[in-house]
Every structure is written in structure tokens, then in C-alpha cells.
Amino acid sequence: MATAAAVLCGTLLLASCGGSDSGSSDGKTLRLWHYEGPDSAMGLAWNAAIEEFERTHPGVEVKFEEKGFEQIQKTAPMVLNSGDAPDLMEYNKGNATAGLLSKQGLLTDLSAEAAERGWDRKISASVRTTSQYDARGVMGSGKWYGIPNYAEYTMVFYNKDLFEKHGVAEPRTFGELTAAMDAFVDKGVTPLANAGAEYMAQQYLYQLALSRADRGWVDSYELYQGKSDFHDAAWTYGAETFADWVRKGYISEKSSGTKAEDAGVSFIRGESPILFSGSWWYGRFVAENKFDWGTFLWPDSAMTLGSGGNLWVVPKGAANKDLAYDFIDITMSRRIQNLLGNKGGVPVAADPAAITDPRAKGLIENFNTLAERDGLAFYPDWPVPGFYDVLVSETQKLITGDATPDAYLDAVQKAYDKGVPKT
């Protein structure tokens, strides 16, 4: 995920541990939806949280239903407006998703629980932005409608073995990155793994724009604290450079129909030397990559995509809200947060001294670097409902050559302006 996605992301499948029970509270069942892969850092941590929950709640059973990220994204408003809502679910953060559901009255206000249980004190200011939504469903202020218990950000993943095999120098500056991609193209290798059918392509373009942007630009775009002009210098640079990268062969034209999973697997198999995506891949790469690899923040840019992670939200119609609050509390505990960190996640309330894995320490240090310089710029699809699909479609046209950068910017400006809430 961007974003994250999203984002959004990796192998977004649920473990299935039984059927669904809807109806009134019995105090003995916690219906839980989440879409983290079982081998991801979050999946491992939440499985440990389930064990802890059932140990501390004798006679209470946690039940999953099989859902995927896209399915929850598209059907949540309908499901949450029915009698079949779960007690607790993971949901995407931002104005177009959690913000929209909060505005529609479909989520429980968690403000009192956040204060009483101390969640508000554990979550830093840069992470809590996506937890709170005002009456318009705009993030950054208002009531707490979700609790993020991890953070996420994007980075450049690169295959050190492929760089060495092809005699390409490992980059640290933006100029060195483009020189490396030129060198791979000269060797007949497409340097960038990409997924035009999902979030990844739009996140490449957004990152290019962010390299020419600042916090005021981001706040205008994401929080409506000013007017966003998609023909400004940053967006124009992003669209034109992305299209140029396709022409140069950095990005394959065939990737217009590729999904994020396919792009990630191409990196895991050692086929793609570079992948720009989120920390949600990190644990999986640790488990599955059979080659030497590394990461670095996008060079020569103060900002990159990132935020607090996806949210635990409690549907307004949940039958067992107290059980849901208890489960959130367990995922925020030091033991689960430390486990999350050591498995390759970015915890929000871990003990730094308890993170012993060297790779995990580096991952968290890079996140802290971004947080300290106020460099988390959220995700491009967040501002308005339905924008994700627009960005996918229009970015695909840039990949296939069916739209010019100018036409792309016209299309996304129109969709954005249509969706911005009226004051």
C-alpha cells in the first residue's frame, strides 16, 4: 500500500479461522478482519496478539473472515451499513477511506478510549494525523476514528548482487540513480519493477513530484490548506519525468497491466534490480530474498510517501466493542510492538533497546530520520473519494503512451477538484 499505498499491500490476504457470526453481542466472539500476509511483520505480530488475547480472555474466540485489501476497500461502506459488520477491522487511512466512513457515521468514535488507555500518548504527532477526522472527514484534527499501531514509508529496495553482476555502481544521489538505470538499460535489463494496474506506478510519479515539493505543498494537496495546481512545477516535473522514464526503458510499457504482487515477486526472484515501494514489503523480502539486498531513502528529496499504518477501526454497528478495544490495546503493548519491530515492521510504541535485528534497526532509523524532518507526505490517492481508480487509469495511459503528461495533469486536476469538499 500506497498508499502505501499504500498504499496497501504485499500479499494482502487474511487467514481464515472459521465462519462469520453476525447479530447481537454474546461477549464470547471477536470478529476480526485484517489483510496482512501471514509472513509479514504485521501478520506475525497480529497472530501473536490473537494468542495473547485468547489467553487473557478465557472462553472468547477470535474469528476471521477471508477478505482481501481490494475487497474491503470496495465493499466496506455497504458491509458496515448492514448487520454483518465485524467487531474490529483494519482499514486504509486517509480522507477518501477512513475519513469518508467517519463522515458517513459508520465508524465508532474512539476518542474516549484513546485517552483512557493512553493510545494518544503512544502515537507521535506525525503518525496520529491519519487517526483523527473532522466533520467533513478530513484528516488531521477532530475525533479519533482509528488507531495505527505501526508506521510505514517508502524506500528504494535494490539487488546488490545484480548491481555487482552488471558492474553498476550502487547509487546514493539522484544523479547516480538515473546513471545506474541507464547502465541497466544498456545491458538489456529493465531497472524498475513497476505495477501500473495498482498503486505502485502512481507512487513513482508522486515521489518524483515530492522531490520538488515541501510541506506546504503537501498540506494544500492532502489537507486542503490551499489550492492544488496540477500544472505547477512539482506535478509537471513528476508527470513529465515519469513519461520520460518509460521512453528511456527504465519502466516497461508492459507494466501497465501488472499488479503490485507481480512487481514484488519480480524483485524477489532477482529479475528486477530496483523496486521503489513501502516498508510493508520488508518482512517478506527478509524471508524470501535469496540474494544480497539493501535499501535507501529516495535520494535528494526531503519528503517521501509515508504515514501511520493502516488503522484499527471499530464499526459503529460492532456487536462486541469492548473486546475490540482490548485487542487494540494488546497490539499497542510493548511485547507485541517489540515483536513487530524485530520482524521488520515499523512499530509506534516499541522499546528501542529491544530491537535487536540489525536490518530492523536500520529500517526504524530511516523512519525516524523522515519523522524528525517532517518528511512523511502521505499517499497520492488519499485526498478525495474515488481518486485511487482515477490515478491508476490515468497513470496507465502515461505508461502506454495513450496520454501526454499535460493531458494526465488535466484529468487528475478535474477529478481532484470535483472531490474536494466544499467549505
C-alpha positions in Angstrom: 0.0 0.0 0.0 0.4 3.3 -1.1 -0.9 4.3 -0.3 1.1 3.0 0.7 -0.2 2.6 -0.7 -0.4 2.1 0.1 -0.9 2.0 -0.4 -1.6 -1.2 0.8 -0.1 -4.2 0.2 2.2 -7.1 -0.2 0.2 -10.4 0.0 -3.0 -8.8 1.3 -4.8 -11.9 2.4 -6.5 -12.9 5.6 -6.0 -16.2 7.4 -9.4 -17.8 7.7 -10.2 -19.3 11.0 -13.9 -20.0 10.7 -17.2 -18.6 9.5 -18.9 -15.4 10.4 -21.3 -14.8 13.3 -23.4 -11.7 13.0 -26.1 -10.4 15.3 -26.1 -9.2 18.9 -23.2 -9.3 21.3 -22.5 -12.6 23.1 -19.3 -11.4 24.7 -17.6 -14.7 23.5 -16.7 -13.9 19.9 -14.4 -11.2 18.4 -14.9 -11.0 14.7 -11.7 -9.6 13.2 -10.8 -8.6 9.6 -7.3 -7.7 8.6 -5.5 -8.1 5.4 -1.8 -8.6 6.3 0.1 -11.6 4.8 0.8 -14.3 7.4 4.5 -14.0 6.9 4.6 -10.2 7.0 5.8 -8.4 10.2 2.2 -7.2 10.9 0.7 -10.6 10.2 3.2 -12.3 12.6 2.5 -9.6 15.3 -1.2 -9.8 15.0 -1.2 -13.6 15.2 0.8 -13.2 18.5 -1.8 -10.6 19.6 -4.6 -13.1 18.9 -2.8 -15.7 21.1 -2.4 -13.2 23.9 -6.0 -12.0 23.6 -7.4 -15.6 23.8 -5.0 -16.3 26.8 -6.2 -13.3 28.7 -9.9 -13.7 27.6 -10.8 -17.3 28.5 -13.8 -18.6 26.6 -13.6 -15.8 23.9 -12.8 -16.9 20.4 -11.3 -14.7 17.7 -12.8 -15.4 14.3 -11.5 -14.3 10.9 -13.3 -13.9 7.6 -11.4 -14.2 4.4 -11.1 -10.8 2.8 -8.6 -9.1 0.6 -7.5 -5.4 0.6 -9.3 -4.5 -2.6 -12.5 -6.3 -1.4 -12.6 -4.4 1.8 -11.8 -1.2 0.0 -14.7 -1.5 -2.3 -17.3 -3.1 -0.1 -16.7 -1.6 3.4 -19.4 1.1 3.2 -22.0 -1.4 2.2 -21.0 -4.0 4.8 -20.7 -1.5 7.6 -24.1 -0.2 6.8 -25.5 -3.7 7.2 -26.0 -6.1 10.2 -22.9 -8.1 9.2 -20.2 -5.7 10.4 -17.2 -7.2 12.2 -16.2 -6.1 15.6 -12.8 -4.8 14.5 -11.2 -4.3 11.1 -8.1 -3.0 9.5 -8.9 -0.2 7.1 -7.0 2.2 4.9 -6.3 5.6 6.3 -7.0 9.0 4.6 -9.8 11.3 3.6 -11.1 9.0 0.8 -11.3 5.9 3.0 -11.5 6.1 6.8 -12.4 9.8 6.6 -15.3 9.0 4.3 -16.6 6.3 6.5 -16.4 8.6 9.6 -18.3 11.3 7.8 -21.0 8.7 6.9 -21.4 7.7 10.5 -20.1 4.2 10.0 -17.2 4.2 12.5 -17.1 4.4 16.3 -15.6 7.5 17.9 -12.6 6.2 19.8 -11.6 9.4 21.4 -12.5 8.4 25.0 -10.8 5.0 24.7 -7.7 6.6 23.2 -7.4 8.9 26.2 -8.3 6.4 28.8 -6.0 3.7 27.5 -3.1 6.0 26.7 -3.1 5.3 22.9 -3.0 9.1 22.3 0.2 9.4 24.3 1.9 6.5 22.5 1.3 7.8 19.0 3.5 10.7 17.8 2.1 13.8 16.1 3.3 12.9 12.7 1.6 9.4 12.9 -1.6 10.5 14.5 -2.6 12.8 11.6 -4.4 9.9 10.0 -6.2 8.8 13.2 -8.4 11.9 13.6 -11.1 13.3 11.2 -13.2 16.4 11.4 -16.9 16.6 10.5 -16.0 16.8 6.8 -14.0 13.6 7.0 -10.7 15.5 6.6 -7.8 14.0 8.5 -5.5 15.9 10.9 -8.0 17.1 13.6 -11.3 16.2 15.3 -12.3 12.8 16.8 -10.2 9.7 16.8 -11.8 7.1 14.4 -8.8 4.8 14.0 -5.7 3.6 15.8 -2.5 2.9 13.9 -0.1 0.6 15.7 2.7 0.7 13.1 4.1 3.2 10.7 5.2 2.9 7.1 7.2 4.7 4.5 8.6 4.1 1.0 12.2 3.4 0.1 14.4 2.2 -2.7 15.0 -1.6 -2.5 17.9 -2.7 -4.6 19.5 -6.1 -5.5 23.2 -5.8 -4.7 24.0 -9.0 -6.5 22.5 -7.7 -9.8 24.4 -4.4 -9.4 27.6 -6.3 -9.0 26.9 -8.8 -11.8 26.3 -6.0 -14.3 29.1 -3.7 -13.0 26.7 -1.0 -11.9 27.7 1.3 -9.0 25.3 1.4 -6.1 23.7 4.9 -6.1 23.2 7.3 -3.3 22.3 10.5 -5.2 19.5 11.0 -7.7 22.1 11.5 -10.5 23.7 8.2 -9.5 20.3 6.5 -9.5 19.5 7.6 -13.1 23.0 6.7 -14.2 22.5 3.3 -12.7 19.2 2.9 -14.6 20.9 3.9 -17.8 23.6 1.3 -17.2 21.0 -1.4 -16.7 19.1 -0.4 -19.9 22.4 -0.6 -21.8 22.7 -4.2 -20.5 19.2 -5.1 -21.7 17.8 -5.0 -18.2 14.6 -3.1 -17.2 15.8 -1.5 -14.0 12.5 -0.7 -12.2 9.9 -3.2 -11.1 6.5 -1.5 -11.6 2.8 -2.2 -11.3 0.6 0.0 -13.4 -2.7 -1.8 -12.5 -2.4 -0.9 -8.8 -0.8 1.6 -6.5 2.9 1.3 -7.5 3.1 3.4 -10.7 1.2 6.4 -9.2 3.6 6.3 -6.2 6.6 6.6 -8.5 5.1 9.6 -10.1 4.1 11.2 -6.7 7.6 10.6 -5.4 9.1 12.5 -8.4 6.7 15.4 -7.7 7.6 15.3 -4.0 11.3 15.8 -4.8 10.3 19.3 -6.0 7.8 19.9 -3.1 7.6 21.0 0.5 5.3 20.6 3.5 3.0 23.5 2.4 2.6 21.8 -1.0 1.6 18.5 0.7 -0.8 20.2 3.1 -2.5 22.0 0.3 -3.0 18.8 -1.6 -3.8 16.4 1.2 -5.5 18.7 3.8 -7.0 21.4 1.5 -4.9 24.1 3.2 -4.6 25.9 -0.1 -5.3 25.3 -3.8 -3.6 22.5 -5.6 -2.5 23.3 -9.1 -1.6 20.1 -11.0 0.2 22.1 -13.6 2.6 23.6 -11.1 6.4 22.8 -11.2 6.3 19.8 -8.9 3.4 17.9 -10.6 4.6 18.8 -14.1 8.1 17.5 -13.2 6.6 14.3 -11.8 4.4 13.6 -14.9 7.0 14.5 -17.5 9.8 12.6 -15.8 7.7 9.5 -15.3 6.7 9.5 -19.0 10.4 10.1 -19.9 11.4 7.1 -17.8 9.0 4.9 -19.8 10.5 6.2 -23.0 14.0 5.5 -21.7 13.2 2.0 -20.8 13.5 2.5 -17.0 9.9 1.4 -16.7 8.4 -1.3 -19.1 5.5 -0.4 -21.2 4.2 -3.9 -20.5 3.9 -3.0 -16.8 0.6 -1.1 -17.4 -1.4 -4.2 -16.5 0.9 -5.5 -13.8 -0.2 -5.8 -10.2 1.8 -5.0 -7.1 2.3 -8.6 -6.2 3.8 -9.3 -9.7 6.2 -6.4 -9.2 7.2 -7.6 -5.8 7.7 -11.2 -7.0 9.9 -10.0 -9.8 12.2 -8.4 -7.2 12.1 -11.5 -5.0 13.1 -13.7 -8.0 16.1 -11.5 -8.7 14.6 -10.3 -12.1 14.4 -6.6 -11.2 17.3 -4.7 -9.8 15.3 -1.9 -8.2 11.9 -1.6 -6.6 10.5 1.6 -5.1 7.8 0.7 -2.6 6.9 0.6 1.0 8.1 -0.9 4.3 5.1 -3.3 4.1 7.4 -5.4 1.8 10.3 -5.5 4.2 9.5 -8.6 6.3 8.6 -10.6 3.2 11.9 -9.6 1.5 13.8 -10.7 4.6 12.0 -14.1 4.5 12.1 -14.7 0.7 15.0 -12.9 -1.0 17.8 -15.3 -1.8 20.3 -12.6 -2.7 22.2 -9.7 -1.0 20.0 -6.6 -1.0 19.8 -3.2 0.6 17.6 -0.1 0.9 18.0 3.7 1.0 15.6 6.6 1.1 14.7 8.3 -2.2 17.8 10.4 -2.9 17.9 14.2 -2.9 14.3 14.5 -1.6 13.3 15.8 1.8 9.9 14.1 1.5 8.7 10.6 0.7 5.4 8.7 0.8 4.6 7.5 4.3 2.4 7.9 7.4 1.0 6.0 10.2 0.0 2.5 9.1 -3.5 1.2 8.3 -6.0 1.8 11.1 -7.8 -0.4 13.5 -11.4 0.8 13.2 -14.4 -0.3 15.2 -17.6 -0.3 13.1 -20.5 1.7 14.5 -22.6 -1.5 14.4 -20.0 -3.7 16.0 -21.5 -6.2 18.5 -18.5 -6.6 20.8 -16.8 -3.2 21.0 -15.2 -3.7 24.4 -13.5 -6.8 23.1 -12.3 -4.8 20.1 -10.8 -2.2 22.4 -9.0 -4.9 24.4 -7.5 -6.3 21.2 -6.2 -2.9 20.1 -4.7 -2.5 23.5 -2.8 -5.7 23.2 -1.4 -4.7 19.7 -0.1 -1.5 21.3 1.6 -3.3 24.2 5.4 -3.3 24.4 5.7 -7.1 23.8 3.7 -7.0 20.5 5.3 -3.7 19.4 8.8 -5.1 20.0 8.0 -8.3 18.1 6.7 -6.2 15.2 9.9 -4.2 15.1 12.2 -7.3 15.2 10.2 -8.9 12.4 10.7 -6.0 10.0 7.8 -3.7 10.8 7.9 0.0 12.0 6.4 0.0 15.5 5.0 3.1 17.0 5.4 2.2 20.7 8.4 -0.2 20.9 11.3 -0.1 23.3 14.3 0.9 21.0 16.7 -1.2 23.1 14.5 -4.3 22.5 15.0 -4.1 18.7 18.0 -6.4 18.2 17.9 -7.3 14.5 20.4 -5.1 12.5 18.2 -4.8 9.4 15.2 -3.9 11.6 17.2 -1.2 13.4 18.1 0.4 10.1 14.5 0.3 8.9 13.4 2.1 12.1 16.3 4.6 12.0 15.4 5.7 8.5 11.8 6.2 9.5 12.9 8.3 12.5 15.0 10.3 10.0 11.9 11.1 8.0 9.8 11.8 11.0 12.3 14.2 12.5 12.5 16.2 9.3 8.7 16.2 8.9 9.2 14.2 5.7 6.1 12.0 5.6 4.0 13.1 2.7 1.1 10.6 2.8 -0.1 9.0 -0.4 -1.4 10.4 -3.7 -4.8 8.7 -3.7 -5.9 10.0 -0.3 -7.4 13.4 -0.9 -10.8 12.6 -2.4 -13.1 9.5 -2.7 -12.6 7.5 -5.9 -9.2 9.2 -6.6 -7.3 5.9 -6.5 -9.1 4.5 -9.5 -8.5 7.7 -11.4 -4.8 7.7 -10.7 -4.5 4.1 -11.7 -6.3 4.7 -15.0 -4.5 7.9 -15.9 -1.1 6.7 -14.9 -1.6 3.6 -17.1 -2.2 5.9 -20.0 1.2 7.5 -19.4 2.8 4.1 -19.4 1.1 3.0 -22.7 1.6 6.4 -24.3 -2.1 7.0 -24.7 -1.9 10.3 -22.8 0.6 13.1 -22.7 1.8 14.5 -19.3 -0.3 17.6 -20.0 -3.5 15.5 -20.6 -2.7 13.4 -17.5 -2.5 16.5 -15.3 -5.7 17.9 -16.8 -7.6 14.6 -15.9 -6.4 14.4 -12.4 -7.0 18.1 -11.7 -10.6 17.6 -12.8 -11.2 14.6 -10.6 -9.5 16.2 -7.6 -11.4 19.4 -7.9 -14.7 17.5 -8.2 -14.0 15.6 -5.0 -12.6 18.4 -2.7 -15.3 19.1 0.0 -16.9 22.5 -0.3 -16.4 24.7 2.7 
